Amino acid sequence: MLIVHVHVQVKPDAVEAFRAATLENARASVQEAGIARFDVCQQADDPTRFVLVEVYRDADAPAKHKESAHYATWRDTVAPMMAEPRRSVKYTNAFPADAGW
């Protein structure tokens, strides 16, 4: 499994539009065979900050996800809403080692 945390800070006037577009993308993303989980987290003390937690079943799944129409729509829709470029951090699953999401 590959776990990716995507950190996003959006412009204050774009929070609701970003949230709506991101939830739509998440709903479509969890339908992909290679995605085990896709969480959208909004920071409690700063609603302009989000973390997308993407859990992929294998190393090829992120590239397939980025080829999807819903991802392209999300990427293009939210780009002007970001206060700074998004960044991602990749993780491997340490526990439970046999997580079967």
Residue pairs with C-beta under 8 A, 6 or more apart in sequence:
1 36
1 55
1 56
1 57
1 58
1 92
1 93
1 99
1 101
2 55
2 56
2 58
2 59
2 61
2 62
2 90
2 91
2 92
3 53
3 54
3 55
3 56
3 90
3 91
3 92
3 93
4 52
4 53
4 54
4 56
4 62
4 88
4 89
4 90
4 91
5 51
5 52
5 53
5 54
5 88
5 89
5 91
6 51
6 52
6 54
6 86
6 87
6 88
7 49
7 50
7 51
7 86
7 87
7 88
7 89
8 18
8 49
8 50
8 51
8 52
8 78
8 82
8 86
9 48
9 49
9 50
9 82
9 83
9 84
10 18
10 48
10 49
10 50
10 78
10 81
10 82
10 83
11 48
11 81
11 82
11 83
12 48
14 80
14 81
15 47
15 48
17 81
18 50
18 78
18 81
19 40
19 42
19 50
21 74
21 77
21 78
21 81
22 40
22 50
22 52
22 74
22 78
23 40
24 70
24 74
25 70
25 71
25 73
25 74
26 38
26 39
26 40
26 52
28 68
28 70
29 35
29 38
29 54
29 65
29 68
29 70
29 71
30 37
30 38
32 61
32 64
32 65
32 68
33 57
33 61
34 56
34 57
34 58
34 60
34 61
34 62
34 64
34 65
35 54
35 55
35 56
35 57
35 61
35 65
36 55
36 56
36 57
36 101
37 53
37 54
37 55
37 101
38 52
38 53
38 54
38 55
39 52
39 53
39 54
40 50
40 52
41 50
41 51
41 52
41 53
42 49
42 50
43 49
43 50
43 51
48 83
54 62
54 65
55 101
56 62
56 65
57 101
65 71
93 99
